Amino acid sequence: MANSLYDLARSGQPITAPSRTVTVYSIAILNWTPGDHPELDLEISCGSGTYVRSIARDLGYALHTGATLAALERTASSGFILSDSHLLEQVTIATPLIHPEQVLQHHPKLTLTDAIAKRYCWGQKIALVDLPPLTEPLYRIHRESGEFLGMATMTPKFYDPKWSMNPNRGFNRSGECGETPK
């Protein structure tokens, strides 16, 4: 589908969402406001890929009234919760931030020997013959010591460093995650 259902809904175009199986863990009624234009506030806990606008539509159909989504607030996603977030205006140098690797937990981890980790940190491509069998396109890269170094992608013949992390300087794309080559 060229346009996402969200984009189509926001543009006012008619939508025919394809049927699919989704997981809904719970639906709780938070508030009911009766009247000429009644409103029902729900809290829905659901799996990824659930189109909440479709739940509103289906509820309206089941109640023979029609329904639409007036507002949507995502309070949790991918292990992160809204109450742990910060407004940009609130962020200072002292604000505790999430370690970048926590955001990348959904990618598999690849631990490199110290010699190969050094090459990775220098931004060198690593031949696949130097690595264990790899099946995913993107990996979190670690030293044998457990230190998070960055991310790398697989090409047909090489593993290509995409960005690395220097604990003293943050992220960079030049491979400065360890000692520099002599």
C-alpha positions as semicolon CSV with decimal commas, in nm:
position;residue;x (nm);y (nm);z (nm)
1;M;0,000;0,000;0,000
2;A;0,167;0,319;-0,121
3;N;0,009;0,546;0,141
4;S;-0,026;0,439;0,501
5;L;-0,378;0,406;0,641
6;Y;-0,291;0,689;0,879
7;D;-0,201;0,923;0,592
8;L;-0,521;0,835;0,407
9;A;-0,732;0,889;0,721
10;R;-0,570;1,228;0,789
11;S;-0,631;1,340;0,430
12;G;-1,001;1,252;0,452
13;Q;-0,982;0,986;0,179
14;P;-1,203;0,677;0,210
15;I;-1,022;0,382;0,364
16;T;-1,064;0,012;0,310
17;A;-0,831;-0,148;0,561
18;P;-0,733;-0,507;0,484
19;S;-0,851;-0,764;0,739
20;R;-0,582;-0,919;0,954
21;T;-0,545;-1,090;1,288
22;V;-0,415;-0,867;1,568
23;T;-0,369;-0,912;1,941
24;V;-0,572;-0,705;2,186
25;Y;-0,469;-0,778;2,544
26;S;-0,728;-0,560;2,713
27;I;-0,984;-0,285;2,659
28;A;-1,090;-0,076;2,960
29;I;-1,361;0,190;2,969
30;L;-1,218;0,507;3,126
31;N;-1,506;0,749;3,072
32;W;-1,849;0,776;2,908
33;T;-1,997;1,114;2,815
34;P;-2,360;1,085;2,697
35;G;-2,537;1,343;2,480
36;D;-2,602;1,430;2,115
37;H;-2,241;1,339;2,038
38;P;-2,149;1,084;2,305
39;E;-1,787;1,000;2,372
40;L;-1,631;0,684;2,506
41;D;-1,275;0,698;2,640
42;L;-1,093;0,365;2,625
43;E;-0,755;0,233;2,728
44;I;-0,644;-0,039;2,487
45;S;-0,344;-0,264;2,534
46;C;-0,261;-0,425;2,201
47;G;0,011;-0,584;1,996
48;S;0,205;-0,418;1,717
49;G;0,021;-0,369;1,391
50;T;-0,313;-0,303;1,558
51;Y;-0,495;-0,019;1,382
52;V;-0,684;0,149;1,668
53;R;-0,905;0,344;1,427
54;S;-1,035;0,008;1,306
55;I;-1,125;-0,088;1,664
56;A;-1,330;0,234;1,693
57;R;-1,500;0,161;1,360
58;D;-1,573;-0,201;1,460
59;L;-1,718;-0,096;1,797
60;G;-1,950;0,151;1,626
61;Y;-2,058;-0,114;1,378
62;A;-2,126;-0,365;1,658
63;L;-2,335;-0,103;1,844
64;H;-2,520;0,001;1,524
65;T;-2,421;0,365;1,577
66;G;-2,105;0,429;1,383
67;A;-1,795;0,555;1,557
68;T;-1,480;0,747;1,486
69;L;-1,157;0,810;1,668
70;A;-1,145;1,160;1,818
71;A;-0,802;1,130;1,981
72;L;-0,522;0,880;2,022
73;E;-0,237;0,885;2,272
74;R;0,025;0,611;2,262
75;T;0,131;0,554;2,622
76;A;0,370;0,262;2,564
77;S;0,562;0,122;2,270
78;S;0,860;-0,109;2,224
79;G;0,925;-0,130;2,597
80;F;0,912;0,247;2,653
81;I;0,640;0,425;2,846
82;L;0,516;0,780;2,810
83;S;0,558;0,861;3,180
84;D;0,936;0,806;3,142
85;S;0,965;1,057;2,858
86;H;1,074;1,421;2,878
87;L;0,953;1,728;2,696
88;L;1,236;1,886;2,499
89;E;1,203;2,202;2,709
90;Q;1,267;1,993;3,024
91;V;1,589;1,830;2,907
92;T;1,907;1,959;3,068
93;I;2,260;1,827;3,094
94;A;2,154;1,657;3,420
95;T;1,849;1,480;3,268
96;P;1,898;1,103;3,285
97;L;1,867;0,967;2,933
98;I;1,815;0,614;2,807
99;H;2,132;0,440;2,694
100;P;2,126;0,419;2,313
101;E;2,159;0,041;2,320
102;Q;1,829;0,013;2,508
103;V;1,653;0,168;2,208
104;L;1,815;-0,094;1,983
105;Q;1,730;-0,406;2,188
106;H;1,512;-0,546;1,910
107;H;1,824;-0,598;1,696
108;P;2,036;-0,908;1,757
109;K;2,368;-0,879;1,938
110;L;2,697;-0,973;1,774
111;T;3,006;-1,004;1,995
112;L;3,338;-0,946;1,820
113;T;3,682;-1,065;1,927
114;D;3,907;-0,782;2,040
115;A;4,103;-0,795;1,712
116;I;3,790;-0,775;1,496
117;A;3,634;-0,514;1,730
118;K;3,940;-0,296;1,676
119;R;3,891;-0,319;1,298
120;Y;3,523;-0,239;1,344
121;C;3,613;0,069;1,551
122;W;3,844;0,188;1,277
123;G;3,551;0,177;1,035
124;Q;3,687;-0,118;0,836
125;K;3,450;-0,358;0,664
126;I;3,475;-0,706;0,811
127;A;3,470;-1,006;0,577
128;L;3,190;-1,247;0,660
129;V;3,442;-1,533;0,676
130;D;3,580;-1,365;0,993
131;L;3,239;-1,382;1,167
132;P;2,998;-1,651;1,281
133;P;2,705;-1,726;1,045
134;L;2,481;-1,420;1,028
135;T;2,114;-1,416;0,929
136;E;1,993;-1,064;1,012
137;P;2,059;-0,743;0,816
138;L;2,149;-0,526;1,119
139;Y;2,330;-0,607;1,447
140;R;2,425;-0,439;1,775
141;I;2,803;-0,473;1,799
142;H;2,986;-0,553;2,126
143;R;3,339;-0,628;2,237
144;E;3,411;-0,951;2,423
145;S;3,411;-0,739;2,741
146;G;3,044;-0,658;2,675
147;E;3,105;-0,293;2,578
148;F;2,849;-0,168;2,325
149;L;3,032;-0,037;2,018
150;G;2,758;0,052;1,771
151;M;2,565;-0,096;1,479
152;A;2,663;-0,271;1,157
153;T;2,479;-0,391;0,848
154;M;2,541;-0,700;0,640
155;T;2,625;-0,669;0,270
156;P;2,670;-0,974;0,044
157;K;3,038;-1,014;0,139
158;F;3,107;-0,783;0,434
159;Y;2,977;-0,649;0,760
160;D;2,979;-0,274;0,726
161;P;3,008;-0,050;1,036
162;K;2,730;0,211;1,025
163;W;2,799;0,409;1,339
164;S;2,997;0,360;1,651
165;M;2,987;0,491;2,004
166;N;3,273;0,645;2,194
167;P;3,190;0,657;2,565
168;N;3,372;0,990;2,594
169;R;3,230;1,157;2,283
170;G;2,897;0,989;2,206
171;F;2,810;0,864;1,859
172;N;2,999;0,917;1,538
173;R;3,011;0,762;1,194
174;S;3,388;0,751;1,160
175;G;3,455;0,450;1,379
176;E;3,613;0,620;1,681
177;C;3,489;0,372;1,942
178;G;3,826;0,262;2,072
179;E;4,190;0,337;2,023
180;T;4,283;0,498;1,694
181;P;4,501;0,320;1,437
182;K;4,871;0,400;1,440
